[in-house]
Amino acid sequence: MTQGQTIVVVSSLATQAAVTLLLGALVCALHRGSHIEAFRWWGRAWLAQAASLVSIALGFAFVHAPSLVGLLLGVRGAMCLVGGGACLLAAAMKREALVHRRLWAGLMAYGLWQLGAMLHAVGVVLGWWSVEGLVVLVAGDLVLEAVLGAVLVASLLSVARAQADEGIAGARKAEGALRAQENRSRRLIENVSDVIATVDSGGVFRYASPSVQRVLGYEPARYVGMRDEQLLHPDDLSATQAAFAEAFEAPERVHRVVARCRHRDGSFRTLESVLNRLPLGEGPVELVVTSRDISERRTLEQKLAEVQRLDGLGRLAGGVAHDFNNLLTVIVGAVSSAKAGLAVGHPLNDELDEIAQASTRATALTRQLLAFARQQRVDQPRVLDLNHLVEGLAKMLRRLIGESIELVGPGRGHPALVRADPGQLEQVIVNLAVNARDAMPSGGRLTLELVDCRLEEPELPPGDYVDLTVRDTGTGIAEHLKDHLFEPFFTTKALGKGTGLGLATSYAIVRQHGGCLFFENAERGGTRFHVVLPRAEEGLEPATVRPPEAESGQGEVILLVEDDGPVRTTAARVLRGHGYQVLEAANGEEALPLALESPGPELVLTDLVMPRLGGLALARRLKGSRPELKVAFTTGYSEQEELGQVRREDLLAKPFEPTQLLVFVWDKLRSPPS
């Protein structure tokens, strides 16, 4: 083989190999779905194919060796088989990916043409066609290659445009989704109940969500640009600024701060805020401040704390009153016994009277403590006419308020009936009168009025009520004092002039009677206190009349059970001094064998609360053995649950005077067993 023939053979083989590789790359590009890349590989394959045909034509023209031409055609036929098969395979596998129908048809046609070129080469080698016709065939091959290439180029350009349109549509869809997400985020921020704001390192607010107008009354545009010292309460400013600074310095932590912020109307709202620093980027560094209005929650927390404080004070007051009642019982009993042993006109009678009066005032004080603690029971409720009650107090009230104050009574003609303890209602009226007197240091008028009314208030069940109004012409009640007026130990009087228990006690007593106590400033000055009590439907109850001998016994046996030694000794001395036989026990366990002896006592008088075995437990055990035995109770203080298990007529409240003790025992001995 000559040098020229060798060059022709090598170049033809090289170009055919290049065609095969390029067609393989075309198939791979189509398999990945990249039509633009397939177009590039197609162009390269077509150029290599043209070079292959040119090499064959040159070999025929210049070498004119039929055997060599046959060899080249054979190689070309093999390569065309590979290339045509690859194109047909690509068209079959990626028909769905080839979105343009002309591109798929072009690949199919090109694959078939390649197979036809292979058959043409085989025919020349086998002598079916003349070698001289090869030039015409080669020229036709190039023309058809160019036509098919143009079709494929147009198809690929169409696909490229479709992909570009698809990309543009995808970009627009992504842009629309992003815009929708932004709108959604904006709506969330605009409708969230919390205030979302940003503040820079200088304390200037740079953004505020629309909710700032609902919470603080500012329009967002006005809020932006305000400084922290303009919004924060002076007492909370330094702590909040320190929290801001710490949040700027430590962005990895979540910072919280509670501060009072000024409302547009001048009031303050308590806000709980969470601080987060924005990620570093363009522009100044800012904090995101997410704030929630907790003013109502704080108010409820303060009320709960106040209730808990008052409950603690009530328990303390009840405990003090319990011990004090025992002391007063001894003092009152000792004074009564001492006076009974002195002749009329004895010089010690005056001192004993002073002690008795002090004991009476101390008894009233313990009643106030128990009423405040809500441990005082309505001991003797009965239907009474408030007209008669006020008239009976008129003389004492005039002496109490002084000559510079005019007292005007109710003066109504028809009765104002309520079911109440008269002693406790007298205490309420006296407390209100004293309060009115102190509000009129230069004199004035104190008016008591009675009005029937029908209420449908949330605090009271609907029904008929009697409104006792105590009205003065004093200075009125300052606005900042109204929320504290019924608090125990709250007083505006000088030290030593008041205990702060008067109104708190009155409020507790009225509530225990099923009513309410409220106040209002009068339009022309002064204050009106309203004592509203349920109206009684039944008539007046006749007073109990006892014979003179009710204070003396006939030798009846009384078992006295009391854990306080002085109280037990005093009560036993009074009973023995008036004709009773008395057995004494310090607790329920000591009383059991004495009560079960034959013949045993006719009445067991026991303290309600005692160590080891209390009065209720003792009564249950005695009733199990002696159902006919009469049991009564005394108490200075007890829990409401225990009082609820005792009938009112079976209970004698401490402190009691000797006469009260004797009448109570006389009544119980003549009543049926409970």
TIZA-693324 format. One line per field, with one value per residue (C-alpha): residue in three letters; y, z, x. Coordinates in Angstrom, 1 decimal. Example, Ala and Ser with C-alpha at 12.3 -4.5 7.8 and 13.67 -1.06 7.14 Angstrom:
<lofis>
r	[ALA  SER]
north	[-4.5  -1.1]
up	[7.8  7.1]
east	[12.3  13.7]
</lofis>
This chain:
<lofis>
r	[MET  THR  GLN  GLY  GLN  THR  ILE  VAL  VAL  VAL  SER  SER  LEU  ALA  THR  GLN  ALA  ALA  VAL  THR  LEU  LEU  LEU  GLY  ALA  LEU  VAL  CYS  ALA  LEU  HIS  ARG  GLY  SER  HIS  ILE  GLU  ALA  PHE  ARG  TRP  TRP  GLY  ARG  ALA  TRP  LEU  ALA  GLN  ALA  ALA  SER  LEU  VAL  SER  ILE  ALA  LEU  GLY  PHE  ALA  PHE  VAL  HIS  ALA  PRO  SER  LEU  VAL  GLY  LEU  LEU  LEU  GLY  VAL  ARG  GLY  ALA  MET  CYS  LEU  VAL  GLY  GLY  GLY  ALA  CYS  LEU  LEU  ALA  ALA  ALA  MET  LYS  ARG  GLU  ALA  LEU  VAL  HIS  ARG  ARG  LEU  TRP  ALA  GLY  LEU  MET  ALA  TYR  GLY  LEU  TRP  GLN  LEU  GLY  ALA  MET  LEU  HIS  ALA  VAL  GLY  VAL  VAL  LEU  GLY  TRP  TRP  SER  VAL  GLU  GLY  LEU  VAL  VAL  LEU  VAL  ALA  GLY  ASP  LEU  VAL  LEU  GLU  ALA  VAL  LEU  GLY  ALA  VAL  LEU  VAL  ALA  SER  LEU  LEU  SER  VAL  ALA  ARG  ALA  GLN  ALA  ASP  GLU  GLY  ILE  ALA  GLY  ALA  ARG  LYS  ALA  GLU  GLY  ALA  LEU  ARG  ALA  GLN  GLU  ASN  ARG  SER  ARG  ARG  LEU  ILE  GLU  ASN  VAL  SER  ASP  VAL  ILE  ALA  THR  VAL  ASP  SER  GLY  GLY  VAL  PHE  ARG  TYR  ALA  SER  PRO  SER  VAL  GLN  ARG  VAL  LEU  GLY  TYR  GLU  PRO  ALA  ARG  TYR  VAL  GLY  MET  ARG  ASP  GLU  GLN  LEU  LEU  HIS  PRO  ASP  ASP  LEU  SER  ALA  THR  GLN  ALA  ALA  PHE  ALA  GLU  ALA  PHE  GLU  ALA  PRO  GLU  ARG  VAL  HIS  ARG  VAL  VAL  ALA  ARG  CYS  ARG  HIS  ARG  ASP  GLY  SER  PHE  ARG  THR  LEU  GLU  SER  VAL  LEU  ASN  ARG  LEU  PRO  LEU  GLY  GLU  GLY  PRO  VAL  GLU  LEU  VAL  VAL  THR  SER  ARG  ASP  ILE  SER  GLU  ARG  ARG  THR  LEU  GLU  GLN  LYS  LEU  ALA  GLU  VAL  GLN  ARG  LEU  ASP  GLY  LEU  GLY  ARG  LEU  ALA  GLY  GLY  VAL  ALA  HIS  ASP  PHE  ASN  ASN  LEU  LEU  THR  VAL  ILE  VAL  GLY  ALA  VAL  SER  SER  ALA  LYS  ALA  GLY  LEU  ALA  VAL  GLY  HIS  PRO  LEU  ASN  ASP  GLU  LEU  ASP  GLU  ILE  ALA  GLN  ALA  SER  THR  ARG  ALA  THR  ALA  LEU  THR  ARG  GLN  LEU  LEU  ALA  PHE  ALA  ARG  GLN  GLN  ARG  VAL  ASP  GLN  PRO  ARG  VAL  LEU  ASP  LEU  ASN  HIS  LEU  VAL  GLU  GLY  LEU  ALA  LYS  MET  LEU  ARG  ARG  LEU  ILE  GLY  GLU  SER  ILE  GLU  LEU  VAL  GLY  PRO  GLY  ARG  GLY  HIS  PRO  ALA  LEU  VAL  ARG  ALA  ASP  PRO  GLY  GLN  LEU  GLU  GLN  VAL  ILE  VAL  ASN  LEU  ALA  VAL  ASN  ALA  ARG  ASP  ALA  MET  PRO  SER  GLY  GLY  ARG  LEU  THR  LEU  GLU  LEU  VAL  ASP  CYS  ARG  LEU  GLU  GLU  PRO  GLU  LEU  PRO  PRO  GLY  ASP  TYR  VAL  ASP  LEU  THR  VAL  ARG  ASP  THR  GLY  THR  GLY  ILE  ALA  GLU  HIS  LEU  LYS  ASP  HIS  LEU  PHE  GLU  PRO  PHE  PHE  THR  THR  LYS  ALA  LEU  GLY  LYS  GLY  THR  GLY  LEU  GLY  LEU  ALA  THR  SER  TYR  ALA  ILE  VAL  ARG  GLN  HIS  GLY  GLY  CYS  LEU  PHE  PHE  GLU  ASN  ALA  GLU  ARG  GLY  GLY  THR  ARG  PHE  HIS  VAL  VAL  LEU  PRO  ARG  ALA  GLU  GLU  GLY  LEU  GLU  PRO  ALA  THR  VAL  ARG  PRO  PRO  GLU  ALA  GLU  SER  GLY  GLN  GLY  GLU  VAL  ILE  LEU  LEU  VAL  GLU  ASP  ASP  GLY  PRO  VAL  ARG  THR  THR  ALA  ALA  ARG  VAL  LEU  ARG  GLY  HIS  GLY  TYR  GLN  VAL  LEU  GLU  ALA  ALA  ASN  GLY  GLU  GLU  ALA  LEU  PRO  LEU  ALA  LEU  GLU  SER  PRO  GLY  PRO  GLU  LEU  VAL  LEU  THR  ASP  LEU  VAL  MET  PRO  ARG  LEU  GLY  GLY  LEU  ALA  LEU  ALA  ARG  ARG  LEU  LYS  GLY  SER  ARG  PRO  GLU  LEU  LYS  VAL  ALA  PHE  THR  THR  GLY  TYR  SER  GLU  GLN  GLU  GLU  LEU  GLY  GLN  VAL  ARG  ARG  GLU  ASP  LEU  LEU  ALA  LYS  PRO  PHE  GLU  PRO  THR  GLN  LEU  LEU  VAL  PHE  VAL  TRP  ASP  LYS  LEU  ARG  SER  PRO  PRO  SER]
north	[0.0  3.4  6.3  8.1  5.0  4.7  8.3  7.9  4.7  6.1  9.4  7.5  5.2  8.1  10.1  7.1  6.4  10.1  9.8  6.8  8.5  11.7  9.8  8.0  11.3  12.5  9.5  10.2  13.9  12.9  10.4  13.1  15.3  18.1  19.0  21.9  19.7  17.1  19.7  20.5  16.8  16.5  19.3  17.7  14.3  15.8  17.5  14.3  12.4  15.0  14.6  10.8  11.1  13.6  11.1  8.4  10.7  11.7  8.1  7.3  10.3  10.3  6.7  5.0  1.7  -0.3  -2.6  0.3  2.0  -1.2  -1.4  2.2  1.6  -1.5  0.4  3.1  0.6  -0.8  2.7  3.6  0.5  1.7  5.3  4.5  2.0  4.6  7.2  4.7  3.6  7.3  8.0  4.9  5.5  9.2  9.8  11.3  13.6  14.8  17.2  18.3  15.8  16.8  16.1  12.6  12.1  13.5  11.1  8.2  9.3  9.8  6.4  4.8  6.7  5.5  1.9  2.6  3.9  0.7  -1.3  0.9  0.2  -3.5  -3.4  -1.7  -4.2  -7.1  -5.5  -4.8  -1.1  0.3  2.1  4.9  5.8  6.3  10.0  10.6  8.6  10.4  13.8  12.7  11.4  14.8  16.6  14.3  14.7  18.5  18.4  16.1  18.2  21.3  19.6  18.5  21.9  23.4  20.8  21.4  25.1  24.7  22.5  25.0  27.7  25.5  24.9  28.6  29.3  26.5  28.1  31.5  30.1  28.2  31.4  33.3  30.6  30.6  34.4  34.2  31.6  33.9  36.8  34.8  33.7  37.3  38.3  35.5  36.5  40.1  39.1  37.1  40.0  42.4  40.2  38.8  40.0  40.6  43.7  43.0  45.9  46.5  48.8  49.8  50.1  53.7  52.7  54.1  52.0  51.4  49.2  48.4  46.0  47.3  45.6  48.4  50.6  48.2  47.6  51.0  53.3  54.6  54.4  52.4  55.3  57.5  54.7  54.4  56.9  57.1  56.4  53.9  56.7  58.2  54.9  53.1  53.8  55.7  52.9  50.2  52.2  51.2  47.5  47.4  49.2  46.8  43.9  45.5  45.8  42.2  41.0  42.9  41.4  37.8  37.0  33.3  33.6  34.4  37.5  38.4  41.6  42.8  46.6  49.1  51.0  54.3  54.2  57.0  58.1  58.5  55.3  52.4  48.8  46.0  44.2  41.0  41.1  38.6  40.0  38.5  40.1  40.1  38.3  40.6  42.0  45.3  48.2  48.8  45.9  45.8  43.8  42.2  42.9  40.7  42.1  40.8  42.8  41.1  44.0  42.0  38.9  41.1  42.6  39.1  38.0  41.0  40.2  36.6  37.7  40.1  37.3  35.1  37.9  38.5  34.8  34.7  37.7  36.2  33.0  35.0  37.2  34.2  32.5  35.7  36.1  32.5  32.9  36.4  35.1  32.6  35.4  37.6  34.8  34.5  38.3  38.8  35.9  37.0  40.6  39.4  37.1  39.9  42.4  39.8  39.6  43.3  45.5  48.3  51.4  49.6  51.6  48.6  48.6  51.5  49.8  46.6  48.5  50.0  46.4  45.3  48.2  47.4  43.8  44.8  46.9  44.0  41.7  44.0  44.0  40.2  40.3  42.6  40.3  37.2  39.1  40.1  36.6  35.4  33.0  34.7  33.0  34.7  33.5  34.8  35.7  36.6  38.7  42.3  45.7  48.0  51.0  49.8  48.9  52.3  54.1  52.1  53.2  56.8  57.9  56.2  57.5  61.1  60.7  59.0  61.6  64.7  67.8  69.4  66.7  66.5  63.0  62.5  59.1  57.1  58.1  55.6  54.3  50.7  48.1  47.1  43.5  41.5  38.3  39.2  39.2  42.5  42.8  42.5  44.9  47.4  47.0  47.8  50.9  52.1  51.6  53.5  56.3  56.6  56.7  59.5  61.4  61.4  62.6  65.7  67.3  70.6  69.3  68.4  66.0  62.3  60.8  57.2  56.2  52.9  52.0  48.9  47.8  44.9  44.0  41.8  42.3  39.7  39.8  39.0  36.7  38.5  39.4  42.0  43.8  46.6  49.3  51.1  54.2  56.0  59.4  62.2  65.7  65.2  65.5  62.4  59.6  60.3  58.3  56.6  55.3  53.6  50.3  49.9  51.1  47.6  46.2  45.2  47.4  50.1  53.5  57.2  58.2  59.2  56.5  55.4  56.9  53.9  50.1  49.9  47.1  49.1  48.9  45.5  44.1  45.8  44.4  40.8  41.0  42.2  39.5  36.8  38.0  37.4  41.1  43.6  46.8  49.4  53.2  56.2  59.8  62.1  64.7  67.6  66.3  63.6  59.8  57.3  53.8  51.3  48.3  46.0  43.0  40.5  41.4  38.9  37.5  36.2  38.5  39.6  36.9  37.4  37.9  34.9  35.5  33.5  33.3  34.9  31.4  30.9  31.9  29.3  25.5  22.8  20.6  19.3  17.6  19.3  17.8  20.7  19.8  22.6  22.4  25.9  25.6  29.2  29.2  25.8  27.0  30.2  28.5  25.8  28.4  30.3  27.1  25.9  29.3  29.1  25.6  23.2  20.2  20.3  17.5  18.8  17.3  18.8  16.9  14.4  11.3  12.4  13.2  9.8  7.7  10.5  10.8  7.1  6.7  6.0  8.1  10.4  14.0  15.6  17.9  17.8  21.3  20.9  23.1  22.4  22.3  20.4  18.2  14.4  14.2  17.2  18.2  16.8  13.4  13.3  14.0  11.2  8.6  9.7  9.6  6.1  4.9  7.4  8.8  10.7  12.7  16.4  17.9  21.6  23.4  26.5  28.0  31.0  30.1  27.1  26.2  26.7  22.9  22.2  25.0  23.7  20.4  22.2  23.6  27.3  26.8  24.3  26.7  29.3  31.7  33.0  35.3  34.9  36.6  34.6  35.5  34.3  31.0  30.4  31.2  29.0  26.0  26.6  26.5  23.4  21.5  22.2  21.5  18.0  16.1  17.1]
up	[0.0  -1.0  1.4  -0.1  0.3  3.9  4.7  3.1  5.1  8.4  8.0  7.0  10.0  12.3  11.1  11.3  14.9  15.7  14.2  16.4  19.6  18.9  18.2  21.5  23.3  21.5  22.9  26.4  26.2  25.1  27.9  30.5  28.9  27.8  24.3  23.9  24.7  22.2  19.6  20.1  19.9  16.7  15.0  15.8  14.6  11.3  10.7  11.3  9.0  6.3  6.7  6.4  3.1  1.8  2.7  0.7  -2.3  -2.3  -2.0  -5.1  -7.1  -6.4  -5.5  -7.7  -5.9  -5.9  -3.2  -1.0  -1.7  -0.8  2.4  3.3  2.4  4.6  7.5  6.8  6.7  10.1  11.5  10.0  11.6  15.0  14.5  13.0  15.7  18.4  16.9  16.7  20.3  21.5  19.6  21.2  24.8  25.0  23.0  26.0  26.6  23.0  23.3  19.7  17.3  14.4  16.5  17.1  13.4  12.4  14.6  13.2  9.6  10.3  11.8  8.8  6.4  8.2  7.9  4.2  3.8  5.3  2.7  0.0  1.1  1.2  -2.3  -3.7  -2.1  -3.4  -6.9  -7.0  -7.7  -9.8  -8.1  -10.6  -9.2  -5.8  -6.4  -7.1  -4.0  -1.9  -3.1  -2.5  1.0  1.8  0.5  2.5  5.6  5.2  4.8  7.8  9.8  8.9  10.1  13.3  13.8  13.4  15.7  18.3  18.1  18.6  21.6  22.9  22.6  24.4  27.2  27.4  27.6  30.2  32.2  32.0  33.0  35.9  36.9  36.9  38.9  41.4  41.5  42.1  44.8  46.5  46.2  47.7  50.5  51.2  51.2  53.6  55.9  55.7  56.5  59.5  60.9  60.3  62.0  64.9  68.3  69.6  68.7  66.4  66.2  65.5  67.5  66.7  69.0  69.8  71.2  68.2  66.8  63.1  62.4  64.1  63.1  62.8  66.1  67.9  67.4  69.2  72.1  72.6  70.5  68.2  64.4  63.1  61.2  64.3  66.4  64.1  65.1  68.7  71.3  74.2  76.8  75.3  75.6  78.7  82.3  84.1  86.7  83.9  81.5  82.8  83.1  79.6  78.1  79.8  78.3  74.8  75.2  76.3  73.3  70.9  72.5  72.8  69.8  70.4  73.5  73.8  76.0  77.8  79.6  81.2  81.2  81.4  78.1  77.7  75.9  73.7  76.3  78.9  80.8  81.0  79.7  81.0  78.1  78.1  75.3  73.6  72.0  69.1  67.1  63.3  61.3  60.2  56.7  54.9  57.0  60.8  63.3  64.8  67.4  66.8  69.8  70.0  72.8  74.4  76.5  79.9  81.8  82.5  83.6  85.9  87.4  88.0  89.5  91.9  92.9  93.5  95.6  97.5  98.2  99.4  101.6  103.0  103.6  105.6  107.6  108.1  109.5  111.8  113.0  113.6  115.6  117.7  118.2  119.4  122.1  123.0  123.4  126.0  127.9  127.8  129.0  132.1  132.6  132.2  134.5  137.1  137.1  137.4  140.4  142.1  141.8  143.1  146.3  146.9  148.7  146.8  146.9  147.5  146.1  143.9  142.0  139.8  138.9  138.2  135.9  134.0  133.5  132.4  129.9  128.6  128.2  126.2  123.8  123.5  122.7  119.9  118.6  118.5  116.6  114.1  113.7  113.3  110.8  108.8  108.9  107.9  110.8  112.7  112.5  112.3  115.8  116.4  113.1  113.3  111.4  112.5  111.3  110.4  111.3  115.0  114.9  113.7  116.1  119.0  117.9  117.5  121.0  120.9  117.4  118.4  121.3  119.1  116.2  118.4  118.5  115.4  113.2  112.6  112.6  110.3  110.7  108.1  109.2  107.1  107.9  106.7  108.0  106.4  107.4  107.1  108.6  110.4  113.7  115.3  117.1  113.9  112.0  114.8  114.5  110.7  111.3  114.0  111.9  109.0  111.3  112.8  109.3  108.3  111.4  110.6  107.1  108.6  111.0  110.8  111.2  108.7  108.3  108.7  107.0  107.3  104.6  104.0  100.5  99.1  95.8  93.4  92.1  89.3  89.9  89.1  92.8  94.2  93.1  91.7  94.3  96.7  98.9  101.5  100.9  104.1  102.9  105.2  103.6  104.9  103.6  104.1  101.8  99.8  98.9  96.7  93.5  94.4  97.7  96.2  95.4  98.9  101.0  102.1  102.7  106.3  108.2  105.5  107.0  106.2  109.9  112.0  113.9  116.9  115.6  113.7  113.2  109.5  110.4  110.4  106.8  106.2  109.1  107.8  104.4  105.7  108.0  105.1  102.8  105.5  105.6  101.8  100.9  99.6  100.7  98.2  98.1  95.8  96.0  96.1  93.3  95.7  97.9  100.6  100.3  100.3  101.6  100.7  102.9  100.7  102.5  101.2  102.2  104.6  103.6  107.0  109.8  113.0  115.5  119.1  121.6  123.9  127.4  130.2  133.8  136.5  137.7  134.3  135.8  138.6  138.6  140.6  141.2  137.6  136.8  134.0  132.5  131.5  128.9  128.1  127.3  128.5  132.3  133.3  131.1  132.6  136.1  135.5  133.9  136.6  139.3  137.7  137.3  140.8  142.2  140.7  141.8  139.3  140.0  137.7  136.5  134.8  132.0  130.0  126.8  125.2  126.4  130.0  129.5  128.1  131.3  133.3  130.8  130.8  134.6  136.2  136.6  134.6  133.6  132.2  129.9  128.3  127.6  125.5  123.6  119.9  119.2  121.6  121.4  121.6  121.1  119.9  120.8  117.7  118.0  121.7  120.9  118.3  120.7  123.5  121.3  120.3  123.9  125.3  122.6  125.2  126.4  125.6  124.2  123.6  122.4  123.1  120.8  120.2  116.7  114.4  110.7  108.7  108.1  111.8  112.4  109.6  111.6  114.7  115.1  115.8  119.0  120.3  120.1  122.7  121.3  123.4  125.1  127.1  130.3  133.2  132.5  128.9  130.1  132.7  130.2  127.6  130.0  131.2  127.7  126.7  129.8  128.8  125.1  123.5  122.7  119.3]
east	[0.0  1.4  1.8  -1.2  -3.4  -2.3  -3.2  -6.6  -7.3  -6.1  -8.0  -11.2  -11.0  -10.3  -13.2  -15.5  -14.3  -15.0  -18.5  -19.2  -18.0  -19.9  -23.1  -22.6  -22.2  -25.4  -27.2  -25.9  -26.9  -30.4  -30.6  -29.9  -32.6  -30.2  -31.4  -29.0  -26.0  -27.4  -27.5  -23.8  -22.8  -24.9  -23.1  -19.7  -20.9  -22.2  -18.8  -17.0  -19.3  -18.7  -15.0  -15.4  -17.3  -14.7  -11.9  -13.7  -14.2  -10.6  -9.5  -11.5  -10.4  -6.7  -6.0  -8.6  -8.2  -11.4  -10.2  -9.2  -12.6  -14.3  -12.4  -13.3  -17.0  -17.0  -15.6  -18.2  -20.9  -20.0  -19.7  -23.1  -24.6  -23.4  -24.4  -27.8  -28.6  -27.6  -29.9  -32.8  -32.1  -32.1  -35.3  -37.0  -35.7  -36.2  -39.4  -41.1  -38.1  -38.0  -40.8  -40.6  -42.0  -39.8  -36.7  -37.9  -38.7  -35.4  -33.5  -35.5  -34.9  -31.2  -30.9  -32.6  -30.4  -27.3  -28.5  -29.2  -25.6  -24.3  -26.3  -25.0  -21.4  -22.1  -23.6  -20.5  -18.2  -20.3  -20.4  -24.0  -23.3  -20.4  -17.6  -17.9  -21.3  -19.7  -19.0  -22.7  -23.7  -21.2  -22.4  -26.0  -25.0  -23.6  -26.7  -29.0  -26.8  -27.0  -30.8  -31.3  -28.9  -30.9  -34.1  -32.4  -30.9  -34.4  -35.9  -33.2  -33.6  -37.4  -36.7  -34.2  -36.9  -39.4  -36.9  -36.2  -39.9  -40.3  -37.4  -39.0  -42.3  -40.6  -38.8  -42.1  -43.8  -41.0  -41.3  -45.0  -44.6  -42.0  -44.4  -47.2  -44.9  -44.0  -47.7  -48.5  -45.7  -46.9  -50.5  -49.2  -47.3  -50.1  -52.7  -50.7  -51.8  -48.3  -46.3  -43.3  -40.8  -37.2  -34.9  -31.3  -28.4  -29.3  -32.7  -34.6  -37.5  -37.2  -40.2  -43.5  -46.3  -49.9  -50.8  -48.9  -52.0  -54.2  -51.9  -50.3  -52.5  -49.8  -50.0  -47.0  -45.7  -45.7  -44.2  -41.2  -38.5  -39.5  -36.8  -37.0  -37.0  -40.1  -42.0  -40.7  -41.7  -38.8  -38.5  -38.1  -35.9  -32.4  -33.3  -34.7  -31.8  -29.4  -31.4  -31.2  -27.4  -27.0  -29.1  -26.8  -23.7  -25.0  -27.3  -27.1  -29.3  -32.9  -33.4  -36.6  -37.7  -40.9  -41.4  -44.2  -44.7  -46.6  -49.9  -50.9  -53.5  -50.8  -51.4  -49.0  -49.3  -47.1  -45.4  -43.4  -40.8  -38.5  -35.4  -33.5  -30.8  -31.2  -28.4  -25.6  -26.1  -26.3  -27.5  -27.3  -27.7  -31.2  -33.1  -36.4  -38.6  -41.7  -44.0  -47.1  -49.5  -49.7  -51.4  -54.5  -52.5  -50.4  -53.6  -55.0  -51.7  -51.7  -55.3  -54.3  -51.4  -53.7  -56.2  -53.4  -52.1  -55.5  -56.1  -52.9  -53.9  -57.3  -55.8  -53.5  -56.4  -58.6  -55.9  -55.3  -59.0  -59.3  -56.7  -58.0  -61.5  -60.3  -58.6  -61.6  -63.9  -61.7  -61.5  -65.3  -66.1  -63.6  -65.0  -68.5  -67.6  -65.6  -68.5  -70.9  -68.8  -68.6  -71.2  -72.9  -70.8  -67.5  -64.6  -63.4  -66.7  -65.6  -62.3  -64.1  -66.5  -63.6  -62.2  -65.7  -65.9  -62.4  -63.4  -66.5  -64.3  -61.9  -64.8  -65.9  -62.3  -62.2  -65.5  -64.0  -61.0  -63.2  -65.5  -62.4  -61.1  -64.6  -64.6  -67.3  -70.6  -74.0  -74.8  -78.4  -80.1  -83.7  -86.2  -85.9  -87.0  -84.1  -86.2  -86.3  -82.6  -81.6  -83.9  -82.4  -78.9  -79.8  -79.0  -75.6  -74.8  -75.5  -73.1  -70.6  -70.5  -70.6  -72.7  -71.2  -72.8  -76.6  -78.1  -81.1  -82.9  -84.8  -88.3  -90.1  -93.5  -93.5  -91.1  -87.8  -87.5  -84.3  -83.0  -79.8  -77.9  -78.8  -75.5  -73.5  -75.7  -75.3  -71.5  -71.7  -73.8  -71.5  -68.4  -69.9  -71.0  -67.5  -66.0  -68.5  -67.6  -63.9  -64.7  -66.5  -64.0  -65.7  -69.2  -71.9  -74.9  -75.1  -78.2  -79.5  -82.0  -84.0  -85.2  -86.7  -85.1  -85.0  -81.5  -80.2  -76.5  -73.8  -72.7  -76.2  -79.0  -82.0  -84.7  -86.0  -83.6  -83.4  -80.9  -79.6  -77.8  -75.4  -74.7  -72.3  -71.4  -67.7  -64.7  -65.5  -63.1  -60.0  -59.8  -56.5  -58.0  -61.1  -59.4  -58.0  -61.0  -62.1  -58.6  -57.9  -55.5  -55.7  -56.4  -55.7  -55.9  -53.0  -51.1  -53.1  -56.4  -57.6  -57.0  -58.1  -60.5  -63.8  -64.8  -63.2  -65.2  -68.4  -67.9  -67.3  -70.4  -72.7  -71.3  -72.0  -75.6  -76.0  -75.8  -73.2  -71.6  -70.5  -69.9  -70.0  -69.1  -72.1  -72.5  -72.6  -69.8  -69.6  -69.9  -72.8  -72.3  -75.0  -75.7  -77.9  -79.5  -82.0  -85.6  -87.2  -90.6  -91.7  -92.9  -91.1  -90.2  -91.3  -88.6  -87.9  -89.1  -87.5  -88.5  -86.3  -85.1  -83.5  -80.2  -80.3  -79.9  -81.6  -78.7  -78.4  -75.0  -73.0  -69.9  -67.7  -65.0  -62.4  -58.7  -58.0  -57.6  -58.5  -61.6  -62.7  -62.1  -64.1  -67.1  -67.2  -67.2  -70.1  -72.1  -71.5  -72.3  -75.8  -76.9  -75.3  -73.1  -70.0  -67.7  -64.5  -62.4  -59.4  -60.2  -62.5  -60.6  -60.9  -64.6  -65.6  -65.5  -67.1  -70.0  -70.7  -70.8  -74.1  -76.2  -73.9  -74.4  -77.5  -75.6  -72.2  -70.8  -67.6  -65.2  -65.4  -61.7  -59.4  -56.3  -56.5  -60.3  -62.3  -65.9  -67.5  -65.8  -66.7  -70.3  -70.5  -69.1  -71.4  -74.5  -73.6  -73.8  -76.3  -78.6  -80.7  -77.6  -77.7  -74.5  -73.7  -70.6  -68.5  -65.9  -63.8  -62.8  -63.1  -63.0  -66.2  -66.4  -66.7  -69.2  -71.3  -71.9  -73.2  -76.7  -76.7  -78.8  -76.2  -73.3  -72.2  -69.6  -66.7  -66.2  -69.4  -70.5  -71.7  -75.4  -75.0  -73.6  -76.3  -79.1  -77.6  -77.3  -80.9  -82.2  -80.2  -81.4  -85.0  -84.7  -84.9  -81.7  -80.2]
</lofis>
